[in-house]
Amino acid sequence: MTRTVQKYGGSSVASPTHLKRVANLVATRAKAGEEMVVVVSAMGDTTDELVELAAQITNRPRAREMDMLLSTGEVVSSSLLSMALHELGVEAVSLTGPQAGIRTDAAHARARIASIKAERLEDELTQGNVVIVAGFQGISEDGDLTTLGRGGSDTTAVALAAALDANTCEIYTDVAGIFTADPRVVPDARPLGDIAYDEMLELATTGARVMHARAVELGAIYDVEILVKSTFDPDAPGTIIRRETIMEQGNKVRAIAHEARVGKVTVRGVPDQPGIAAKIFEPLSEAGISVDTIVQNASIERLTDLTFTVEPGDIAGAVEVIERLMPEIKAQEIVTADNLGTVSVVGTGMASSPGYAARMFRALTEDGVNIEMISTGDIRITCVVEADRVADAVRALHSAFELDQV
């Protein structure tokens, strides 16, 4: 018997009408004999509304209580979808993350899944039930409810697919798969038939919002193929994320990703000596601040400038951490900017094929886009540019690498 794990995002379950549409999709598969586990996000903007509700009570909510509050959104979605399936004559049961056996660490708001005890899930499937699981949540060893952070429902779905040895994991969203660029920015962007885990991981970490990086990592570790499809166009083929794609593709660039806005922090006049970077970046990590592109200037008189990018909302926190370190690292000053964005080209094989970096820089230069910083990896080249030129840069690169052509 085929066993399938599906996930429906907030836009897919945004209203009772949306929920009924999803129920029909699930019911068709269940009545055909598939074992179905369905993970749901909170309806529409529910999570944002709950955050705003908390802000009306306090500007310093405790993380544990925020987890208790935010988890309710997914519980509402799961119970309503179960009711909609009952109306269609399909046996279904809704479960919270803890009831589904999802065990996590104790890091509130950003918990990671430690294990899944799947006995309850297996029992419900054996009884012929469609199992609806509230995404984005689990329970710690101390018995506290936790949430998994941004993209947590994607992570829940892939983890359940691995734990249940499902035949497929399907992620339903409001776009018909993974595109060569954001179609809202590049109208002639096209959907990809498949993409490798490492390419998708780079896209997810450099701005593509369709899949969350943690879910892709889990897919790669447990070899779970992930099919990304549109709830609103379920007949479209979508994109398969898997270990291998077509061998020896002519165009090594698969897609363009972007971040509309990032923050930049420069620590000036840092002594150029071993261990200084660790003294800066370890405390930032401990403070929960994620650092992306890092550039260190050439040393002049044994002093250097260290520049890195963060999310705009993390600039103040990064400055606070570094200011505490100033007496130890003996830096001269901290300079920040929040009017920047990033654009990245991603594709396996670029590193072994000459000319891709030069082609990228030439395309940006010809379009009049100034490059502030450059970061490279085995399958990615990222440029930091002015925020108001990000969309222009994406379109210029999509055209330069002829990604509109099959």
N, C-alpha and C positions, 0 to 999 in steps of 0.2 A: 504493500500500500504506500502511496506517495505521501510524504510528510512535508508540509510547507510552513515556514514562518514568514509572516507578512508584517510590515510596519506601515502605519498611516500617520503622516505628519499633521501638524495643527491646521494647515489649510485644507487638508482632506476631510477633516472632521469638524469644520468650523461652525456648523449649524445643524439643526435636526435634519434638514434636507440633505446636507452633505453626509451625515451619519447614515441615513437611509440608503444613499447611493453606495456607500461602502458596504453596508449590510447585504445589499443585493449582489455585489461582487463576491463577497465571502460566501454567501449562501449558495451561489452557483457552483463554486468549487467544492464546498462541503457536500452538497447533494450528489456530486459526481463521484464521491467516495474518497476525497482527499482528507487526511488528518490536518487540521488547521489550527495554528497558534497565531494569534493576531496581537501585535503590540500597537498601542495607540499613544499619541501625544495629547496634550491638553487642547481643548477646542480653541481655534483661532488665536486671539490675543489674550487668552485667559491668564497665562503666566505673567505677562506684563501688567495686567490689571491687578493681580494679586500682589506683585511687587509694589505697585502704587498704593494699594490698600495698606500694606505694612508701613509705607512711608508716612501715611496720615496718622499713624500711631506713634512711630518712633523713627528717628534718623540713625539709630544704632541697634537694629534688631540682632538678636543672637542667632548665630548660624543654625543651631539646632531647631529653633522655632521657625526660621525661614524654611527649612526643609520640611517641617510638618505642614506649613502653609502651602508651599508650592506643590507638594505631592498630591494635593487634593484635586488639582486640575486634571491629571491623568486618570484618577479614580472616577471622576464624573464621566469622562469620555468612555472608559471601559464599561461601566455599568449601563450607560445609555446604548452603546453598541450591542451589548448582550440583549437588552430589551428589544432592540430593532430586529435582531436575529430571531428571537422568540416569535415576533409577529409574523415572520416568514416561515414559521414551522421548523426552525433549525434549533436544536438543543445547544445551548451555549452557557458558559459560566465566566464571570469576570473575577479576576484575581488582582490583588495588589502585588507589587514587586516582592515584598516579604512572603506573601502567601505562595508566590510562584517559586520560592526557594532561592531568591537572589541575595547572596551574602556579600557584603562589601567591607572595606576598611572604614575607619571612623572619621574620615575627612569630610565634614559637612560641606555641602554645595559643590564639591568636586570629588566625591567618593569614587573609588575604583572597585570593580567587581573582583572579589576574591575567589568565589566559587558559586556554583549553582546546584542546589539539591533538587533534582528534577522529579522526585517521586510523586509529588502531587500532580504535576503536569502529566506525567505518564499515566497516572490513574484516571485523570479526567479524559484524556484522549482514548483510553481503553473503554471508557463508558460511552464513547461516541459523541462527546461534547466538543464544540469549538471552544477553545480557550482564549479569552480576551485578557491580555496582561497590560496593566498600567505601566507604561514605559518610564524611564528616567529615574527609577527609584529602587532601593533595596533596604537591607537591614544590617546593622553592624553587629559585632560580637556582643556588644553591650545591650543589644535589643533596641537601639535607637534607629528610627527611620532616617534614611540618608537619600540624597539626590546625587545624580551622576554628573551634573554640570551640563554645559551647552552640548547639544547633540546626543544627550543621554539616551533618548529613545532608539536612535540608530544603534547605539552600543548595546542596549538591551536586546534588540532583535538579533543581532549577529551572535551575541553570546548565547542566547537561547537556541539558535540554529546549531551552534557547535555542540552545546550540551545535549541536545535532543537528536543529534545526528540527522538533521533534516536534509531532505533532498535539495532544497533550495531556500534561499533567503531573499525575499522581495521587499524592496524599499519603495513605497509609493509616495510621491510628492506632487508638486504642482507643475513640474516640467517633465518632458518626455525623455529623460535620461541625462547623460553627461554630454555637454556640448563642447565644441572647440573653443568657445568663449561664452561669456554671459550674453544670451540672445537679446537682453534688454539694452546692451551696449553695442553689440554687433548683430544687426538684423539678419545677416546672411550666415551666422554661425550655424553649424550643422551638428546633429547628434552623432555620437560615436557608437559603433556597434559593440565594441568591447574596449577595455583598457586594463592595463596591468596594475596590480596592487601598488607597486612602487610609484608608478605615474599618478595614480589616483591619490595616493598619500601626499605627494608633493602638491598636487592641485588643491587638496583640502587644506593644507597648511599655508598655502599662499593666497587664499581668498575664495576658492570655489566653495559655495555654501550648500551644495546638493547633498554631499555626504560629509560626515564628521570624521576627522582623522583617527580617533580612537576606534571607531567601528571598522575602518579599513584595516588598521593594525590587527585587530582581532581576526578579521577575515583572512589576512595573510598568515597569521600564526596557526590558525586551525584549518586553513585551506577551505574556507566557506566561500563559495561563489555567490556574489551579490548581484541581483538584478534590480536596476533602478528604473522605475516606470512612472508614468503619470496616472494619477487617479482619474483625471478628467479625460484621458485618451488611452484607456487600458488596452486598446488593440494595437497601439504603436509598439514596436519591438523593444524599445528601451536600450539600456546599456548594461552589459555584463562586466563586472569587475572580477578578474580572475588572475591566476598566476602567470599564464602565458597568453600573448596575443599573436597576431599575424607576424611571422618571422620576416626579418629583413625588409621592413617597410621603407619605401623610397624617401618619404618625408619623415625625418626623425622627430620633428616637433609634432606633438599630438594635440596640444591645447594651450591656450593663454589664460592665465589666472590673474586676478588683480585684487588689491585692497584699496578701497576708495580713500581711506585716510589712515595714516599711521603717525605715531609720534617719534621724534628723534631726540636722543639725549647724547650730548658730547661732554666728556670729562677731559678737560684740557690740562696740559702740563703734568701728566702722570709720569713718575720716574720709570724709565725703561729698564725694568729688572725682572728676573724670574719670579713668578707667583703673583704678580700684581693683578693679572686678569682674574685669577681665582678669588682674590680678596674682594673684587668688585661683584663678580657674577654669582658666587655662592650665596652671599646675603640676599641678592635680588631673587634668586630661586627660592630661598627659604621664606621670603616675603610673598611668594605666590605670583611674582611678576615674570611673565614669559618674555624672553628676549629673542628677537629674530635676527635680522641682518646685523653683522658686527664688522666694523672696519677700524683698523689701527694704522695711523699715519706713520711714515718713516721717522725714526728717532733723530732729533736735533738737539745736540748738547745733552744727550742721554735723557731727554724728555720727549714724550709722545702724546698725541691726542687719541682717545678711545671713543668711538662713536657707535651707537647701537640704536635699533628701532624697537618700539614697544607699542601696544595699543594706546590710543590717545588718552583713554581713561586711566592708564597706569603711569603717566608721566609724573604726576605729583608724588605718587608712591615711590617711584624710582629715585626721584630727587631727594626725598626724605631719607631713603636708605643710604644713598651716596653721601649726603651731608653728614650723616653719623660716622661715615668712614673717612672723611676728609683728613682728620688728624693722623690716621694710620697710613693712608695711601699717599698723603702729601701732594694731592692734586691742587692745581691753582684755581680752577673755577668749573662750574657746571653751566652749560648752555643748552636750551631746549627749543624745539620747534614742533608745531602740530599741524602744519599746512602741507603735509607730504602724503604720498600714497606709493603703492608699489605695483609693478607689472612684471609678470614672470612668464617665461616660455618653458614648457615642460615636455620632455620626451626621452625615452630610453635610446641610448646610442649617440646622443649629441656629443658626449665627451670624446668618443672615438672617431667622430666625423668632423673634419676641420671646417671652419667657416661660419658656424652657427652664431657664435658670439659676435663676430664682425658684422654679420648680416643684421643682427638685432640692433647693434649700436648704430649702424648706418641708417636703418629704417627710422629710428628715433631722431637721429640728427636731421635727416631730410624733412621730418615733420616738425622740426623746431622744438623738440622736447629735450630739455636739459636733464642730464643724468646727475643726480646728487651722490648716489652710492651704488656700488655693484657688489653682488654676492653670487657665488657660483657653487654648484654641487655637481654630482655625477650626472644627474638628469635634469638639472634646473639652472636657469640663469635668471636672477632677479635684479631689477633696477629700481631704485628709489627716485621718484620724480615729484614735481609739484602736484599737489592734489587736484588742481583744476585742469591738469593735462592728462590725468590717468585715462579717461575714456578715449581721448585722442590717441594715446600711446597704444591702448589695446587694439583699436581699429587699425592703426598703422602696422602693427606686428601681425595681426591676423591676415592682412593683405599681403605683407612682405613674405610670409611663409606659406601663402596660397592655401590657407586652411579651409577656404570655402569650396575647394575642389576635392572630390573624392579620390 
